[in-house]
Amino acid sequence: MAADGATGTAAGPAPDPRTRTLGRTSVRVTALALGTAAIGNLYREVSEEQAHDTVRAAWDAGVRYFDTAPHYGIGLSERRLGAALRGRPRSAYTVSTKVGRRLEPTGAGGDDLADGFAVPATHRRVWDFSADGVRRTLDASLERLGLDRVDVVYLHDPDDHGEQAFREGYPALEELRAQGVVGAIGAGMNQAEMLTRFVRDTDVDVVLCAGRYTLLDQRALTALLPAARERGTSVVIGGAFNSGLLADPGPGATYDYAAAPPGLLERALTLQAVAGRHGTTLRAAALAFCAAHPAVVSVLVGARSPHEARDAVRQFTAPVPSGLWQELREEGLLPADAPVPTDAPAVDPAVNPPELP
């Protein structure tokens, strides 16, 4: 996927060597992805112009994988992402969205802040992992995005709906993949246990694991990541900063969308101090750690402004000294069996898409 969208042969665009494929599919992703919940007005409003400029900044820095969902701003994220990508060569980027929360119009009024988004409550979310619900939700997403296809579809947070997700939702996605409607299928969750079941018991191409493989939480290391490695299933890591604590630890920092417990805040501050001693940032270390596992193909980072998008690329491409990982292990702050990066030269994010680990 060349940055300028140029094609390589008559058969289609030449694959960019700085991308990886998802599972055994032909869907390719950059090592750094942009999550778009924030431009769906997560917690507070973002203007249309700022949302568009955020996507453009990520694009200009080399990001070509963009993730969204109907849940994000009751469809606002999908509409804004689609508008921001309009005019870009369709073969030059990858979009993932999600199914499981079907949007139904409502006349209740008010806002959606109870679900975390500063948007009018024009619709309500209905949990629906039925085959019909999956198809209807995807059709609505395509309309909001203004696309005739998406590349990846995830079952979104089926935690309390596992039976229907496995019995009806997953087979529906499998059928859509067989028909060529979508390129890759998977599940996205804030836990590792059910994702491990998806990897072991289904033929998903990719799983999106949020918050369970970070410098503060390595639960995915026990079973999910080894299973994915064994099965050839790709893993995308979200929540690398654990919803903020690893981005900026301090008073008011959040962990998993709530106030950070004192013990975890202290641990994050210790990690930050170690990073500082080695001449790097906690953000760079957090992203590098996530990307280092061989099962991980992409790290998903949210941004609500061009500055945040550019900073994510700068942090992701910054070299992290090997001595940092050694000290974290010696201090018991990192498991001995967790893969860590090797020293690598910095990449200029202004001219190069993010390099793969």
C-alpha positions as CSV (number, residue, x, y, z in Angstrom):
1,M,0.0,0.0,0.0
2,A,2.1,2.9,-1.3
3,A,1.6,6.2,0.5
4,D,0.6,7.9,-2.7
5,G,-1.8,5.1,-3.7
6,A,0.2,4.2,-6.8
7,T,-0.4,0.8,-8.2
8,G,2.4,-1.7,-8.8
9,T,0.9,-4.0,-11.4
10,A,-2.2,-4.6,-13.3
11,A,-3.3,-7.1,-10.7
12,G,-3.5,-4.3,-8.1
13,P,-1.4,-2.2,-5.7
14,A,2.1,-3.5,-4.8
15,P,2.1,-4.6,-1.1
16,D,4.1,-2.2,1.1
17,P,6.9,-4.1,2.8
18,R,6.2,-2.1,5.9
19,T,2.8,-3.8,6.4
20,R,1.7,-7.2,7.6
21,T,-1.2,-9.4,6.6
22,L,-3.9,-10.5,9.0
23,G,-3.8,-14.2,9.5
24,R,-4.0,-16.1,6.2
25,T,-5.8,-13.2,4.5
26,S,-4.6,-10.6,2.0
27,V,-5.7,-7.8,4.3
28,R,-2.7,-5.6,5.2
29,V,-2.2,-3.3,8.1
30,T,0.4,-0.8,9.2
31,A,2.2,-1.5,12.5
32,L,0.5,1.6,14.0
33,A,-3.2,2.1,13.7
34,L,-5.5,5.0,14.5
35,G,-8.4,4.4,16.8
36,T,-11.3,6.8,16.1
37,A,-13.4,6.7,19.3
38,A,-12.1,10.1,20.3
39,I,-13.2,11.8,17.0
40,G,-16.6,10.3,17.8
41,N,-16.7,12.8,20.8
42,L,-15.4,10.4,23.4
43,Y,-16.0,12.3,26.7
44,R,-16.0,15.7,25.0
45,E,-16.8,17.3,21.7
46,V,-14.4,17.4,18.8
47,S,-15.2,19.7,15.9
48,E,-15.6,18.3,12.4
49,E,-12.5,20.2,11.3
50,Q,-10.4,18.8,14.1
51,A,-11.6,15.3,13.5
52,H,-10.7,15.5,9.8
53,D,-7.3,17.1,10.5
54,T,-6.6,14.3,13.0
55,V,-7.1,11.6,10.4
56,R,-5.1,13.6,7.9
57,A,-2.2,14.0,10.3
58,A,-2.1,10.2,10.9
59,W,-2.3,9.6,7.2
60,D,0.6,12.1,6.5
61,A,2.7,10.3,9.1
62,G,2.2,7.0,7.4
63,V,-0.7,5.3,9.2
64,R,-2.9,3.3,6.9
65,Y,-5.0,1.3,9.3
66,F,-8.1,3.0,10.8
67,D,-10.4,1.4,13.4
68,T,-14.0,2.5,14.2
69,A,-17.3,1.2,15.5
70,P,-21.0,2.1,15.5
71,H,-20.7,2.4,19.3
72,Y,-18.3,5.4,19.0
73,G,-20.5,8.4,19.2
74,I,-23.6,6.5,18.0
75,G,-22.1,6.4,14.5
76,L,-20.4,9.7,14.5
77,S,-16.9,8.2,14.4
78,E,-17.8,6.1,11.3
79,R,-19.3,9.2,9.5
80,R,-16.3,11.3,10.3
81,L,-13.7,8.7,9.4
82,G,-15.5,8.0,6.1
83,A,-15.5,11.7,5.3
84,A,-11.9,12.2,6.1
85,L,-10.8,9.3,3.9
86,R,-13.0,10.3,1.0
87,G,-10.9,10.9,-2.1
88,R,-8.1,8.6,-0.9
89,P,-7.3,5.6,-3.1
90,R,-9.4,2.8,-1.6
91,S,-6.7,0.3,-2.1
92,A,-4.3,2.4,0.0
93,Y,-5.9,2.0,3.4
94,T,-7.5,-0.6,5.7
95,V,-10.7,0.1,7.7
96,S,-12.1,-2.1,10.5
97,T,-15.5,-1.7,12.2
98,K,-17.5,-3.8,14.6
99,V,-20.8,-5.5,15.0
100,G,-22.8,-6.5,18.1
101,R,-24.3,-3.1,19.0
102,R,-27.1,-2.3,16.6
103,L,-28.3,1.3,16.5
104,E,-32.0,2.0,16.7
105,P,-33.5,5.5,16.5
106,T,-35.1,6.9,19.6
107,G,-37.0,10.1,20.5
108,A,-35.8,10.1,24.1
109,G,-33.7,13.2,23.7
110,G,-30.8,14.1,26.0
111,D,-27.2,13.2,25.4
112,D,-25.1,10.0,25.3
113,L,-22.7,10.9,28.1
114,A,-23.8,7.9,30.2
115,D,-22.2,5.8,27.5
116,G,-19.2,8.1,27.3
117,F,-19.9,10.2,24.2
118,A,-20.7,13.9,24.0
119,V,-23.4,13.5,21.3
120,P,-27.2,13.8,21.2
121,A,-28.9,10.5,22.1
122,T,-30.5,10.1,18.7
123,H,-30.2,6.3,18.8
124,R,-30.0,3.6,21.4
125,R,-27.7,0.6,21.3
126,V,-29.2,-2.8,21.1
127,W,-27.0,-5.8,21.8
128,D,-27.5,-8.1,18.8
129,F,-25.1,-10.8,17.8
130,S,-27.7,-12.6,15.6
131,A,-26.9,-13.3,12.0
132,D,-29.5,-10.8,10.9
133,G,-28.2,-8.3,13.4
134,V,-24.6,-8.7,12.1
135,R,-25.7,-8.0,8.5
136,R,-27.9,-5.1,9.3
137,T,-25.3,-3.5,11.5
138,L,-22.6,-3.9,8.9
139,D,-24.9,-2.5,6.2
140,A,-25.6,0.6,8.3
141,S,-21.8,1.0,9.0
142,L,-21.1,0.9,5.3
143,E,-23.7,3.6,4.7
144,R,-22.2,5.9,7.4
145,L,-18.7,5.3,6.2
146,G,-19.7,5.9,2.6
147,L,-17.8,2.7,1.5
148,D,-18.9,-0.3,-0.4
149,R,-16.7,-2.6,1.8
150,V,-14.7,-2.7,4.9
151,D,-11.6,-4.8,5.3
152,V,-12.1,-6.1,8.8
153,V,-15.1,-6.8,11.0
154,Y,-14.9,-7.5,14.7
155,L,-17.5,-8.9,17.1
156,H,-17.6,-6.1,19.6
157,D,-17.5,-6.9,23.3
158,P,-19.5,-10.1,23.4
159,D,-18.6,-10.6,27.0
160,D,-22.2,-11.1,28.2
161,H,-23.4,-12.5,24.9
162,G,-20.9,-15.2,24.3
163,E,-23.4,-17.9,23.4
164,Q,-25.1,-15.9,20.7
165,A,-21.8,-14.5,19.4
166,F,-20.3,-18.0,18.9
167,R,-23.6,-19.7,17.7
168,E,-24.8,-16.9,15.4
169,G,-22.6,-13.9,15.1
170,Y,-19.3,-15.7,14.2
171,P,-20.9,-18.0,11.6
172,A,-22.5,-14.9,10.0
173,L,-19.0,-13.3,9.7
174,E,-17.6,-16.5,8.4
175,E,-20.2,-16.5,5.6
176,L,-19.5,-12.8,4.8
177,R,-15.8,-13.6,4.5
178,A,-16.5,-16.6,2.3
179,Q,-18.7,-14.3,0.0
180,G,-15.9,-11.8,-0.2
181,V,-18.0,-9.1,1.5
182,V,-15.2,-8.6,4.1
183,G,-11.6,-9.5,4.0
184,A,-10.9,-10.6,7.6
185,I,-13.0,-11.3,10.7
186,G,-12.4,-11.4,14.4
187,A,-13.4,-10.3,17.8
188,G,-12.5,-7.2,19.9
189,M,-12.7,-7.2,23.7
190,N,-11.2,-5.8,26.9
191,Q,-10.4,-9.3,28.1
192,A,-8.1,-12.1,27.1
193,E,-10.0,-15.2,28.1
194,M,-12.9,-15.2,25.6
195,L,-10.5,-14.0,22.9
196,T,-8.5,-17.1,23.6
197,R,-11.6,-19.2,23.0
198,F,-12.2,-17.4,19.7
199,V,-8.6,-18.2,18.6
200,R,-8.8,-21.8,19.7
201,D,-12.3,-22.7,18.7
202,T,-13.0,-20.7,15.6
203,D,-11.2,-19.6,12.4
204,V,-10.9,-15.9,13.1
205,D,-8.1,-14.1,11.3
206,V,-7.5,-11.5,14.0
207,V,-8.4,-10.5,17.5
208,L,-8.3,-7.0,19.0
209,C,-7.2,-7.2,22.6
210,A,-7.6,-3.9,24.5
211,G,-5.8,-3.2,27.7
212,R,-4.7,-6.7,28.5
213,Y,-1.2,-6.6,27.1
214,T,0.5,-3.5,28.4
215,L,3.3,-2.5,30.7
216,L,0.8,-2.7,33.6
217,D,-1.2,-5.8,32.6
218,Q,0.1,-8.8,30.8
219,R,-2.8,-11.2,31.2
220,A,-2.8,-11.9,27.4
221,L,0.7,-13.3,27.8
222,T,-0.6,-16.4,29.6
223,A,-2.8,-18.0,27.0
224,L,-4.0,-15.6,24.3
225,L,-0.8,-14.6,22.7
226,P,0.7,-18.1,22.7
227,A,-2.5,-19.5,21.2
228,A,-2.5,-16.9,18.5
229,R,1.1,-17.6,17.7
230,E,0.4,-21.3,17.5
231,R,-2.7,-20.9,15.3
232,G,-1.3,-18.2,13.0
233,T,-4.0,-15.7,14.2
234,S,-3.0,-12.1,14.2
235,V,-3.3,-9.9,17.2
236,V,-4.0,-6.1,17.3
237,I,-3.3,-4.5,20.6
238,G,-5.5,-1.6,21.8
239,G,-5.4,0.3,25.1
240,A,-1.6,0.4,25.2
241,F,-1.9,3.3,27.6
242,N,-4.6,1.6,29.7
243,S,-6.9,4.5,28.9
244,G,-4.5,7.2,30.0
245,L,-2.4,6.0,33.0
246,L,0.6,5.1,30.9
247,A,0.3,8.2,28.8
248,D,0.5,10.7,31.6
249,P,0.6,9.2,35.1
250,G,-0.4,11.7,37.8
251,P,-3.3,13.1,39.8
252,G,-6.6,12.4,37.9
253,A,-5.1,9.7,35.6
254,T,-7.5,7.0,34.5
255,Y,-7.0,3.3,34.2
256,D,-9.6,1.3,32.3
257,Y,-11.8,4.4,32.0
258,A,-12.0,4.9,35.8
259,A,-9.8,6.7,38.4
260,A,-6.5,4.9,38.6
261,P,-6.0,2.9,41.9
262,P,-3.2,4.3,44.0
263,G,-1.1,1.1,43.6
264,L,-1.2,1.2,39.9
265,L,-0.5,4.9,39.8
266,E,2.6,4.4,41.9
267,R,3.7,1.6,39.5
268,A,3.1,3.8,36.5
269,L,5.2,6.6,38.0
270,T,8.0,4.1,38.7
271,L,7.9,3.0,35.1
272,Q,8.0,6.6,34.0
273,A,11.1,7.2,36.1
274,V,12.9,4.2,34.6
275,A,12.0,5.4,31.1
276,G,13.4,8.8,32.0
277,R,16.7,7.4,33.3
278,H,17.1,5.7,29.9
279,G,16.4,8.8,27.9
280,T,13.0,7.9,26.6
281,T,9.4,8.4,27.4
282,L,6.9,6.1,29.1
283,R,4.6,6.4,26.0
284,A,7.4,5.2,23.7
285,A,8.2,2.3,26.0
286,A,4.5,1.4,26.3
287,L,4.0,1.2,22.6
288,A,7.3,-0.6,21.9
289,F,6.4,-3.2,24.5
290,C,3.1,-4.0,22.8
291,A,4.6,-4.2,19.4
292,A,7.4,-6.5,20.3
293,H,5.4,-9.7,20.7
294,P,5.7,-11.8,17.5
295,A,1.9,-12.5,17.5
296,V,1.2,-8.7,17.4
297,V,0.8,-7.1,13.9
298,S,-0.5,-3.7,14.9
299,V,-0.9,-1.4,17.9
300,L,-4.0,0.7,17.9
301,V,-3.7,4.3,19.4
302,G,-6.5,6.8,19.7
303,A,-6.1,10.5,19.0
304,R,-8.5,13.5,19.1
305,S,-6.2,16.0,17.6
306,P,-3.4,16.3,14.9
307,H,-0.9,16.8,17.7
308,E,-1.9,13.6,19.4
309,A,-1.8,11.7,16.1
310,R,1.7,13.0,15.3
311,D,2.9,12.3,18.8
312,A,1.7,8.7,18.6
313,V,3.8,8.2,15.5
314,R,6.8,9.9,17.0
315,Q,6.6,7.8,20.2
316,F,6.0,4.6,18.2
317,T,9.0,5.1,16.0
318,A,11.4,6.3,18.7
319,P,14.1,3.8,19.6
320,V,13.9,2.5,23.2
321,P,17.3,1.5,24.8
322,S,17.6,-2.2,25.6
323,G,18.9,-1.2,29.1
324,L,15.4,-0.1,30.0
325,W,14.0,-3.6,29.5
326,Q,16.8,-5.1,31.5
327,E,16.1,-2.7,34.4
328,L,12.4,-3.4,34.3
329,R,13.0,-7.1,34.5
330,E,15.6,-6.7,37.3
331,E,13.1,-4.6,39.3
332,G,10.3,-7.1,38.8
333,L,8.3,-4.7,36.8
334,L,8.2,-6.9,33.7
335,P,7.8,-10.7,33.4
336,A,11.0,-12.5,32.3
337,D,9.1,-14.2,29.5
338,A,7.6,-11.1,27.9
339,P,9.3,-10.4,24.5
340,V,10.9,-7.0,24.4
341,P,12.2,-5.0,21.4
342,T,15.8,-4.9,20.2
343,D,17.6,-1.7,19.6
344,A,16.7,-0.2,16.2
345,P,17.4,3.1,14.5
346,A,14.8,5.8,14.7
347,V,12.4,6.3,11.8
348,D,11.5,9.7,10.5
349,P,7.7,9.8,10.9
350,A,7.4,12.7,8.5
351,V,8.6,10.7,5.5
352,N,8.2,7.0,6.4
353,P,5.2,4.9,7.5
354,P,5.8,3.2,10.8
355,E,8.2,0.3,10.6
356,L,7.0,-3.1,11.6
357,P,8.8,-4.8,14.5
